[in-house]
Amino acid sequence: MTVTPLQLAAIVSAGVPGLYPVAALPSADDAADFDSAIIIDSADKRWRVRSPKHPEASVRLEAEHVILQSFSAGLRARLPFLVPTIVGSVPLNGMQTFIYTHIPGVHYEIDELAEISAHAPAESENLATSLGRMIATIHVMPETIIEDADLPVYTADQIRSRRRAELERAAETGKLPQGLLKRWRAQMDDDSLWNFRPRVIHGDLNEDNLVLDKKKITEITGWSEVCVGDPALDFSWLLACSDDAFRDEVIEVYTRQMPQLPDEALCDRANLYAEFALAQWLIRGIELEDSDMVAQAVELLEGLEEGMRGTGDIPSEQPSSPQRPASSGGSVAVRFSEPDESA
C-alpha cells in the first residue's frame, strides 16, 4: 500500500516530539521498495522519511539504521562527507518507518557529474578527485564497525558463490539470453577475476546517493547495503558514464589514496556487476510479481546482448534467443530509480 507524502508528514510528527510539519515534498527513491518524502517543519528544518513497502525493504532500512547508529561522532568528524542521522522511527503496516536528518542539496545524473568535474576551476578539487578520495575513505573504514553491527562480512569466495547462485536463478527463469549466460558463467569461473581483498563498501553507491551543494559533494546517503564485500561494486555505477576520462580519474585517485594497490581485476568485476545488474533486476521483478519490471528487464537484457554482439564481446555465432528451461519444451550500467527531485 502506497503511503502519501502527507501521511508521511503525520508520521514525522508522531516520531519526533515537538516537530510540526508544514509542508511535504516528494523525495527521489526506489519506488519499488520505499515511499519517501521530504518534510519541512515550522522551524524551516527539513527531514527525510522512508517507509518500506515490503519485508525485504524493511530489512534494508533496519540494516541502515544499525550502521548509521554505529557511526560515532568521532568517525563522522573524520569523514570528508556528511552521513544522515536517524532521529526517530514509527511502526507502520507491521514495519518501521524511519525519519532522518536531511541536508538540502542537488542530485545530478552521472554525465552531469562528469561535466561538472571537467569544468571545475583549476585551483579547486574537481568531482572526480573528491569521489575517488571519498570511496577510498569508505574502503579503509575498520571492518569492526561492520562486525560489531552484526552486518554481513563476506569472503571473496562467498561473494563469487552468491553471484553464481544469482546467475543460475536468472537462468532458471528462461528469460536470460544465451550469449549473456555463457559470458557471465565464464567470468564466474575465471579464478583470476576473484582474487581480491574484501573491504568495507557502501554497496549501493550511485549518483542518487550523492548530495551536492555548490557543485561539491556534501553528503552520501543510502547506506542500507553496507557490508564487508567487493570494492569493485562501488565502482560499477560509473560504467554508465559516457565520459571514460571521468571514470578513469576516479579510479586513479582512489588507487593513489589506498594503503595497498587495488587488485588488477577490480575494473573487470565492476564491469561485470554493471552488466549483471540487469539479471538482478529481472529476478527482483519476478519475486515482486511485477510484470512491467520483468518486461523492462527482458528488453534491456536483449538490448545488452545485441550491443555486445556488435562490439564482439559476445561472438555473433551464438544463438540470440533466451535460454529456455528444460521443462518448457560491451559494457552497460543501468539505474532503476525515480527521477531526482530537489528539495
N, C-alpha and C positions, 0 to 999 in steps of 0.2 A: 504494500500500500504506500503510495507516494505521500510524503509529508511536505506541505507547502512552506514557503519562507515565513508566512505569518504564524503558522503553527510552530515552527522552529523558534520564532521570536518569543512565543509564550513559554517554550521550554527553557530558553535562556533565563527568563525572569524567575522560573522555578528553581533553576540550578545554581544561580548566583544571587544570593540575597542582597537586596538593595540596588540591583541593576534594573533600570526601567527602559525597555526598548521603545524607540520612537520611529524606527524605520527598519525594513528588512529588504535586502538586495540579494539577487541570485549569485551564487558562487560557482565557479568552474570546478567540476569534479567528475569522477567516474559515475555517470548516471546509472549504469547497470548495478552499481554497488551501494551508492550513497545518495541521500538527499542532503543538500548543503545550502547554507545561506550566510551572508554577512549581516550582522545585526549592529545597528548604531543605537547607542543608549542616550539618555538625557544629558550626559556629560560629554557627548560627542566622541566617546570612545567606541572602538569597533571590535567585534568579537566574531569568530567563525564557529559555526555549528555544523557537525557532521553526524548524520543519523544513518545507521546501517540498514540496508533493505533485506538482508538475509543473514543466516548464521555465519557463513564464511566471511562476509564483510565485517560482521561483529567481531570475529576473532582477530581480524587485521587491526581494527581500531583498539582492541584490548592490548594487542602487542605494541602498538604505537604508544599507548598510554604508559605501559611499563617502561619502555625505553626513554621516553621524554622525562618520566619521573626519575630515571637513573642519571640524567644529565645534571650533575651538581652545578652549583653556582660557579665553582672554580673552573670546571670544564667548560661551561658556557662562556666564561670570560676569556678563555684561550682560543676559542673558535673564531675564525675570520668571517663568520656569518652568524646571524641570529637563527634560533630554532623556536618553534612555538612552545607555549606553556599551556597545559590543560588546567583550567580553573574550576571545572565542575563537570558533573555528569548527571543525567536524569534517565531513569528506566522508561522505555517506550516500546511497546509491542514485544515485550519479553527480552529486549536487548538494551544496551546502554547507548545513549546519545551523548556525545562529548562536546564540551564548549572550550574553545581555545582563545588565547590572545590573538589578535590579528594586526599585522603590520601593513598598513596601506602601501600599495605598490602596483607595479605593472608587470604583466606577463607578456612575453614575446614569443612568436614562433621561432623555430630553430634557425631558419635562414635570416630572420631579422636579427637574431643574436650575433650571427656571423658578420652581418653588415655593420652592426654597431661596433663590434670588435675591430673590424678593418678600418673604421673611420675614427677610432679613438685618438685623442691628442697625443702627440709624441711624448709629452712629459708625464703622461699618466699610464697606469696599468690597464691594458686592454682586457676585454672579457675572456678571451681565450686563456690568457695568463692567470686571471683570477680563478677561472673554473678549474684549470689544471691544478692550481695550488689548493683549492678547496677539496677536490676529490682526494688528493694526497693526504690532506688533513684528516678526512674521514677514514682513509685506509690505514692510517697509523694509530688510530684510536686503540686503547688497550682492549684485548679480547675479553678481559674480565668484566667489562661493562655488559657485554652480551651474556656471558656465563652467569653473572650474578642476577641478571634479569630473567634468567631461565628461558632465553630466546634461542633459536636454532644455531648450532655450531656444526658446520658441515666440513668433512674432508673432501679433497679433490675427487677421490673415488666415489664418495656418496653423491656429489654433485653430478658426476658423469652418469651414475646409475639412475638418478632421478630424471635426467634429460632423456635417457634411453627409454625409461618407462613411459614418459610423456609421448615420445615419438611413437611407441607401439600403440599407445592408447589412440593417438590420432590416426594411425594406420588402420586400426580396427573399425573406424567409422566408415571406411570405404570412400572417403571424400578427399583423400590426400593424393595429389598427382604422383605418379610412379617415379618421375625423374627427381623430384624433391626427396621422396622417400629414400631412394638409392643414395643420393648425395649426402643426406643427413646421417644415414646409417654408416656410411664410410667415414664421416667425420667423427661420429661417436666411437668408432673402432680404432681411430688413429691415436695411438698412445702418446705421440709427441705433442698432441694438442692439449692433453690433460695433465701435463706435468707442471703444476703451479702451486704456489703457496696461498691458501685461503687467507683472507683478511676481513676485517670489519668493513661491510659495504652498506651503502644506503639501500640498494636493492630495487628502488623504483625511481631512479634519478632520470629526469627528463625536463623539458622546458616548462611543463605545467607546474613543477615544484620549485622553480626559481623565481623569486620575487625581486624585482629591480626597482630602484629609486634613483632618478637622475642617471639612468643607464648604467648603474653599478649594482651588482648582486648584493642584496642586504639580508635575505633570509632564504633558507632552504626548508621546505615543508615536505609532507608526505613520507613519514618515517615508519609506515606500517610494515614494510618488508625488510627492515634492518636485520642483519644476521652476520655471522662469520661465513663468508661464501666466496664466490669467484669475483675477483676485482674486475674482470672483463665485463661483467654485467652492467657496471656503472658507466661504461663507455658505449654500450650498444645503441643507445638513442642517438648518438652523434652520427650514425650511419645514414640518418635521414637528411642530413645537411647536404645541400648541393655544392657547398664550398669545402673542398677537401683540405684546403690550407687551414681553415679554422679547426677542423678535427685534428689534423696533424700537429698544430701548435698546442692544443690542449694536451695531447698525449706527450709531446716533447717536454712541456713544462712539468707535467706530472712525473715523468721519468727523472728529471733533474731533482725534484723535490723528495723522491722516495729514498729511504735509507739503503735499500737494495734495489738493483735494477729489476724491473718487471720481467716476467718470463717472455720468451721470444714469441709465443703463440697468443699473447694477450689480444692483439688486434684480430687474429683469425677467429678466436672464440667470440669476441664482440660482434663480429660479422655474422657468425652462426646464430647467436642469440637474436640479432636483429631480424634475420630471416625466420627463425623458428617461432618468433612471437605470433606469426600468423597461424601456425598449428595450435599454439596455446589458445588463441582467440577462438579457433574452431571448437576445441574441447570445451572451453568455457561456455560457448553458445549452446552446445548440446546439453551440458549439465544444467544450464538455466532454462532449457527448453525454449530458447529464443530463436525462432525460425529466421528472423531478419538478420540476427547476428551470425547465424550459421551460413546464410546465403552470402553475406558480405565476406566472411572468411573464405568461402569456397572461391568466390570471384577473385579475391586478392591472391590466393594461392595459385590459381590458374594463371593469373597475370604475372606473378613472380616467376613461375616455371617458364612461361613463354619468353619473358625478358632474358632469363638466364640461358635459354637455348640460343637466343640471338647473340649473346656475348660469348658463347662457347663454354660457359661454366657448367652447363648440362649438355652432353652430346646430343645432337639432333636425331640420331638414330633410335634413341629411346622412345618407347610409346608415350604419348602425351596424356592418355586417359588416366583418370584416377584409379588407384588400386581398389579392387572390389573384394569384400570378404568372401572366403571360400563357400560360405553357406548361401550366398546370394546369387548363384548361377551367373648472376650479377648480384649484387647485394642491395637489400632494401630494409629500411626500418619504417614501421608504420605505427602511428599513435592512434589510439582509440579513445578519445576523450571529447567532452563537450567543448564548444568554443570558449575561449577565455573571456572573462568579463572583469573589467577593472572595478575596484570598489574603493 
